[in-house]
Amino acid sequence: MKSPFVRFFVRWLVCGLGLWIAAGLLGSSISYGRIRDIVIAGLVLAVINIIIKPILVVFSLPAILLTLGLFMVIINGLTVFLASKLYTPLHITNFWAAVFAGMVIGLVNYLVTAILEGK
């Protein structure tokens, strides 16, 4: 999985799958119209994770170090919440639902990466 296009496509699918699972777990806190909305929201979230998330991590590095990495959960939630604000068919009711969705996406990312790398 060395091609950047393949890596981006996998990240896109993982973000969409994580959002879909989080929407199923949270019920009314995360809503979307059709499955197409989850796919597009996954694309928006993947682009945010590539462009904006590294900037957020650099600026919040003291908080990340002070909390021993737990502040990354808040950053993940912030990126999911930002994706819901940029792509309005994906509606997340509050920030804490976005934080939970970020944790679900992180778990799905970990599982997919472990399966693809054969660990």
Secondary structure in CASP SS format (residue, H / E / C, confidence):
PFRMAT SS
TARGET T0000
AUTHOR 0000-0000-0000
METHOD secondary structure of the structure
MODEL  1
M C 1.00
K C 1.00
S C 1.00
P H 1.00
F H 1.00
V H 1.00
R H 1.00
F H 1.00
F H 1.00
V H 1.00
R H 1.00
W H 1.00
L H 1.00
V H 1.00
C H 1.00
G H 1.00
L H 1.00
G H 1.00
L H 1.00
W H 1.00
I H 1.00
A H 1.00
A H 1.00
G H 1.00
L H 1.00
L H 1.00
G H 1.00
S H 1.00
S H 1.00
I E 1.00
S E 1.00
Y C 1.00
G C 1.00
R C 1.00
I H 1.00
R H 1.00
D H 1.00
I H 1.00
V H 1.00
I H 1.00
A H 1.00
G H 1.00
L H 1.00
V H 1.00
L H 1.00
A H 1.00
V H 1.00
I H 1.00
N H 1.00
I H 1.00
I H 1.00
I C 1.00
K H 1.00
P H 1.00
I H 1.00
L H 1.00
V H 1.00
V H 1.00
F H 1.00
S C 1.00
L H 1.00
P H 1.00
A H 1.00
I H 1.00
L H 1.00
L H 1.00
T C 1.00
L C 1.00
G C 1.00
L C 1.00
F H 1.00
M H 1.00
V H 1.00
I H 1.00
I H 1.00
N H 1.00
G H 1.00
L H 1.00
T H 1.00
V H 1.00
F H 1.00
L H 1.00
A H 1.00
S H 1.00
K H 1.00
L H 1.00
Y C 1.00
T C 1.00
P C 1.00
L C 1.00
H E 1.00
I E 1.00
T C 1.00
N C 1.00
F H 1.00
W H 1.00
A H 1.00
A H 1.00
V H 1.00
F H 1.00
A H 1.00
G H 1.00
M H 1.00
V H 1.00
I H 1.00
G H 1.00
L H 1.00
V H 1.00
N H 1.00
Y H 1.00
L H 1.00
V H 1.00
T H 1.00
A H 1.00
I H 1.00
L H 1.00
E H 1.00
G C 1.00
K C 1.00
END
